[in-house]
Amino acid sequence: MASLTAQNARIAANNIEYEVEEDEPLDSAVVEQMRQKAQEYLKEKNWAQATQMFGDLLAEDHQDVSALLGLAIISDSMNRFETLYEIALDILDIEPNSAIGLAYKARALQKLDRLSAATIANDQALLLNTNLGLAWMNRSGLQLLQGKFPEALRSARRAVELSDEDARAWANYGVSLFNFNRQAEALEAFDRSLERDPQQLFALQMKAEILGRIGRMREVIPIVRQALTLSPQDVKILTLGIQAFRALEMYEELKALSHQLVQVQPNDPFAWENFTRSLRGLGQFAEANEAIDHLVAMDASNVRILTMKADSLFRLGRYREAIVSADRAKRLSPDYAPARRIYEKSLRLMYQRKK
């Protein structure tokens, strides 16, 4: 962080200019101007400039709690929870009974998987301030992690009452409703979360999952595309997109997305099966046959996969090989009708070809 007490300090890029001699404090009007500018950057989510400005304020006064709180918001927003924890401790060193400091400490501890310590810190925050939205949001998240769903719903409802503009509070409320199968209300809660933060990946994931569960597959697609711009390798979003494209028989899109998942998870049977199905749907049976080999290597006793391989070989006119694969499937599951049909068709056409 740049020191404001350094000789001839200047922040021209922030439209604030000031010069001070070494160890000379800044004028209070300049400090206030810096504080206002820092808050503007915070509102705009210009994290780099906001961090610089709050750092400059702390260089002027290392006990500037409002600057520390600004840095806490930034660290939380950027998922830098180790840093958030250190900032919370700095706040509590200055103000031991700071409810917001304890709430940020709890938030960091929760994200660092220290749930017991997080619960203690958050309970202390609520003892000091029962109307602190962040603490209620923390409590709902902790209760969700602990499987205390009725309590989580009550806490999440309280969080959105106190912090209507907090996208995370609405997301927790959505999850709480979802756990009670109140899908329409959960969907509305995630919509509200995304209104407040359109780039919240978790809310996009949950909205896509709910829409998929209720069969609104076409509505899943734009959400998946939006989420992939934020996190191109997110496995959950790739999976939800694959399910939607497969249900809608959009094979070109299914091919692209399942291939993407194959790149992320090379040993994932779900990825390879859907990549195979996309190729088959496009009539690319030679490529599909090669893809199926990956599936067979993962599970050589899967009757459905062996039958799909037999069918691909049949469509390529490779009847003898199709018979071998279908026969393996039949031996594993004698009552599996698709394997029997492929076996019989392949056998018949192989003898016809010989004649």
N, C-alpha and C positions, 0 to 999 in steps of 0.2 A: 504494500500500500504506500502511495506517495505521501510524504510528510508535509503538512501545511506549515510547519515551523521551519522548514528549510529556507535558506536565503532566497529572496525574490521568488517565492512560490506564485504560480499562476495557473488558472484553469480557464483558458480562452475557449476551448472546444465546447465547454458547457455554458458559454455566454456569461461567464462570471470571471471577472478579472480582479485580482488583488495582489498587492505586493507587501510583504512584511519583512522586517529584519529578523534574524535568527532569534528564536525564543520570544518573539513579540506576539501576543495573542491577537487573533483576528477581531475585527470590529463585530459587534453583535448583529448589526444589520447584514453584514456579509454572511455570517453564519446562518442567519434566518433565510437569506436568499438561497444559500446552498441547500438548506433543509427542504425548502419548497421545491427546488429543482430535483432533489433526490426523490421526493414523493411523486413528482411528475413522471420520472423515469420508472419508478416502481409501478405506477398505474398503467404505463405503456408496456410493461413487461420488458423493458430495455435493461436486462439484467446486468450487462457489462458496465454501462454508464452508471446505473444505480449503485452497483457495488463500489465503483471508484469513488462516487460522491459520498456514500456512507463511510467509506474508509477514510476519506479526507476529514470528515467530521470527527471520526474517532481519533485521528491523529491530533486534532486540535484539543479534544477532550475524551480521554480514554474511558470515561465513565458516562458517556452519552448513551443513555439507555434507549432512547428513540432510534438512534443510529443502529444500535445492536439489534433492535426489533426489526428494522428494515432489512438487515443482513439475514436475520432469521427467516423472514418471509421469502427472501431470495433463495436461501439454502434449501428450504422446504420445497419450494416450487421446482428447483432443479434436482431434487432427490439426492441432495448431498447431506446425508443424515449424520455422518460423523462430524461434519462441520457444524451442523445445526446443534448437535449435542454440546460442542465446545462453546458455541455462542450462548446457549441457554445457561450453561454454568457461569459464563461471564456476567450475564444479567443477574443471576442469583447471588453472585459475589457482591454485586453492588446493592441489590434489593432482595434480601433473603426471603421476603414474604411476597414476592412478585407472582401473582397467579398466572400471568401470561408466560413468565419465565418457566414456571413449573409445567405449564401446559406444553410448551415447546420442548422441554426436557422429556416429557412423557411421549410426545410425538416421535422424537428421535429414538428413544429407547424401544418404542413399539416397532419401528421400522428396522431396528437393529436386532429384532427378535429377543429382546429382553423384556418379556411381557409382565413378569411379576414386578420388576422395578418400574416399568411404565405405569402399571396400575396404581402403585403407591404414589408416584409423583402426580398422576392425574387426579387421584382422590384428594391430595393436598391442595391442588389448584382449585377444585370445586368447593372445598371447605372455605377457601379464601374468597371465592367469587362464584356463586351458584348460577350466575347469568353469563358465564363465559362460553360463547359458542364453540370455540376451539376445543375446550375441555370436554364438552358434550359430544363433539364429533369424535374426539379421541376415545371417549368411553364407548360409543357405539361400535367403533372399529375393534376395540379390544374385546368387547362382548361377542361380536361376530366371530372373531378368531377363537374364542373360547366355547363357541356353540351355544351361547346364551341368547337365543333368538328373540324371545319375548322382551327381555330386558334391552336388547340391542334396538328393537323397533321403537321402544319408548325413548331411548336416548337419542336415536337418530331423529325422531320427530321433534324432540326438544332442540336439537342442534339446528334444524332448518328453521324453526321458529325464531331462534336467536341470531342465526347467521344465514339469512335467506340468500345472500350473494355468494356463499361458499359452495363451489361446485362439488367439492369433496363431501360436504355434509349431505347434499342431495344424492350423491352416488351411494353413500352408506345407507341412506333411507331407501334407495331403490333396491339394494341388496337385501335389506331387512324385509321388505315387502315380498321380494322374489322368494325368500326362504319360506314364506307362508303361501306360496303359489298365487299371490295376488298380482298376476302378471300385467294386467292393464294398468294398475296403479304404479307398479314398478317401472313400466315403460314410460309413464308420464314423469316419474321422478328422474329417470335418466335423461329424458328430454330437457328437463329443467336444469340438470347438471350441465348438459352440453350447451344450453343457451348461455350459461355463465362462463363456460370454458370449452369452446368447440374442439380443442385439441387434447381433450382428456381421453387418453387411450382406453383406460379401464371402462369408462362409461360407454364408449363406442363398442367395446367388446361385449358388454352386458346387453346393450340394446340389440346388437346383431344376434346374440344368442337367444334372446326372448322372441324376436321376430321369426327366427328360424324354428323355434319350438312351436309357435302358433301357425306355422305354415305360410308366413308372408315373405317368401323367399326373394321375390323381386325387390323388396324393400331392404333386404340384407345387402344387396350388391353395392349400392352407393356408399353405404356405411363401411363396408370392407375396403373399398377403394380409397376412401378418405383415411381410414386407419393405416393402410399400407403406405401412404405418403408420410405418415409420422414414424412408422416402424416397419420397414419392408420385410423384416425377417420374423415378425411376431407370429409364433406358432399357432396361437389360439385364433387369431384373425385369419390366417391362411387356412386353417381347418374349417372355420365357419364359412369362408368363401367357397371352398371346395364343396362343402355340403350343399350350398345354395346352387352353384353352377351344375352340380350333378343332378340335383332334383329338377332343374329347369332344362336339362339336356343341352346345356351350352358348352359343347365339347372343346371348342377352340380355347375358350376362357378357362375351362377345367384343365386342359392340358398345360396352359401357361402357369396356373397357380399351383397345380400338383407338382409340376417340375420344379417350381420354386421351393416347395416344401421338401422335395427330394434333396435339393442342394443344401438345405438347412439341416435336415435329419436323414442322412443317407440310409440309415437302417430302420426306417419307419415303415412298417407294412401298410399303414393307411395311405401314406404318400404314394408308395409304389402301386398299390391297387388302383387308386384313382387316376394315376398317370396312365396305367394300363387301360383302364376303362375309357379314358379320353381318347386314346389312340384307336381303340376298337370302335368307339362311337364315330370317329372320323374315317373309318375304313382302312386304317394304317395297320394292318394285321401283322406284317413282318416286324415292324417296330414294337408292336404290342407283345409279340411272342418273345422278343428279347427282354422286354420289361418284366414279363411274367417270370422269367428265369430268376430274377432277383427275389421275387416272392417265394418261389419254390425253394430257393436256397435258404430262406428264412424259416420256412415251415413246409417241409417235404411231405407232411401227412395231412395237409389241408385239402379236403375233398373238393371244396368249391374252387380253389385255385387250380388244382390239377384238372378239373373239368373245364375251366376257362382256358387253360393252356391247350387242352384237347380241341376245344372249339376253334381257337385261333389257328391251330395247325390244320384242322378240317377246312377252314375257309381259305387257307393257302394251298389246298389240294395235296397236302402232305398226309395222306390218309394212314399210312403205316405208322407214322409217329403219333398221329392222333389216337390210333387204337391203343398204343402202348400207354399213353397218358391217361386215356379214359379207363383202361383196364386197371391201372393202379388205383384210380378213384373208386372203381367198382369194388375192388378187393377191400378197400378201407371201409366202404359204406355200401353194401350190396343193395340197399333200398333207395339209394339216391338216384332218382329217375333221370335227371339231366345227364349224368355220366353214362347211364345205360343207353340213352338215345344217341349220344355222340358216338359211342362205341359201335352201335348197330349201323348207323348211317355210314360211318367211316369204313366198316367192314364190307358193307354192301357195295359202296362206290369203289373200294379197292379191287374187289372181284370183277366188277363191271369193266374197270379199266384194263384188267388182265385179259378179259375176253376180247 
